[in-house]
Amino acid sequence: MKGKLWLMIHSGSRSMGQSITAYHLASASGQRTGKLIGFDCNEPAGQAYLNDMQWARKYAELNRLAMMNATLEMVLLNWGLESNLQSLIHTDHNHVAREIHFGNQWMVHRKGAQRLEVDQGGIVPGSMGTCSFLVAGRGCAESLSSCSHGAGRILSRTQARHRLSTKRFVSQMKHVWFDQKNANRLRDEAP
């Protein structure tokens, strides 16, 4: 969209979701199938997990909105540019939600996917050094109206921290502005 400036914020619950999951898994007496632990959504343990997970989702949403509002205020103050909140696209990509599909209610877990109905706007972010894409949902029933959310990773965050030097990370990021004082800490975000 030529002549337009877009702000993209990609942030979640800032480790709260991971902490909530770890807490519930550690105290789980749910059904075990191989290495998987299942919670019954109608039992207290399942309800507690779902409630805490929804709290983390809301926390992440408010976190993104707070960052957006602070940035938009700075852009207005420094450059006099007003925002158009009609263009806001706000989706998340790691959650469980009750949804109706094929006439039945299901618990749908989207990990690395976002729900997009027909013509609903979404964002497929690239890696730190690649393009991101604005997309419109197709509402494909067979995929439960799911859309990919991101480029994925070749290395896990832990592997990237161990295998990539700060010098290599800075070299990979030569076309991306970032605070280079934090280069060592940001290696896990390497393209």
MOZI-V840377 format. One record per backbone hydrogen bond with DSSP energy under -0.5 kcal/mol. CO is the residue of the C=O (numbers start at 1). NH is the residue of the N-H. Records with the same first field share a line. If there is no record, write none. Layout:
BEGIN
CO: NH / NH
END
This chain:
BEGIN
1: 4
4: 6
6: 8
7: 9
8: 10
9: 11
13: 16
15: 19
16: 20
17: 21
18: 22
19: 23
20: 24
21: 25
22: 26
23: 27
25: 28
31: 38
33: 36
36: 33
38: 31
39: 41
40: 43 / 46
43: 47
44: 48
45: 49
46: 50
47: 51
48: 52
49: 53
50: 54
51: 55
52: 56
53: 57
54: 58
55: 59
56: 60
57: 61
58: 62
59: 63
60: 64
61: 65
62: 66
63: 67
64: 68
65: 69
66: 70
67: 71
68: 72
69: 73
70: 74
71: 75
72: 76
73: 77
74: 78
75: 79 / 81
76: 80
80: 82
83: 85
84: 87
85: 88
93: 112 / 113
95: 110
97: 108
99: 101 / 106
101: 104
104: 101
106: 99 / 108
107: 109
108: 97 / 110
109: 111
110: 95 / 112
112: 149
114: 116 / 147
116: 139
117: 120
120: 137
122: 135
123: 125
124: 133
125: 151
127: 130
133: 124 / 135
135: 122
137: 119
139: 141
140: 143 / 145
141: 144
143: 146
145: 116
147: 114
156: 160
157: 161
158: 162
159: 163
160: 164
165: 169
166: 170
167: 171
168: 172
169: 173
171: 174
173: 176
178: 180
179: 182
180: 183
182: 186
184: 187
186: 189
187: 190
END
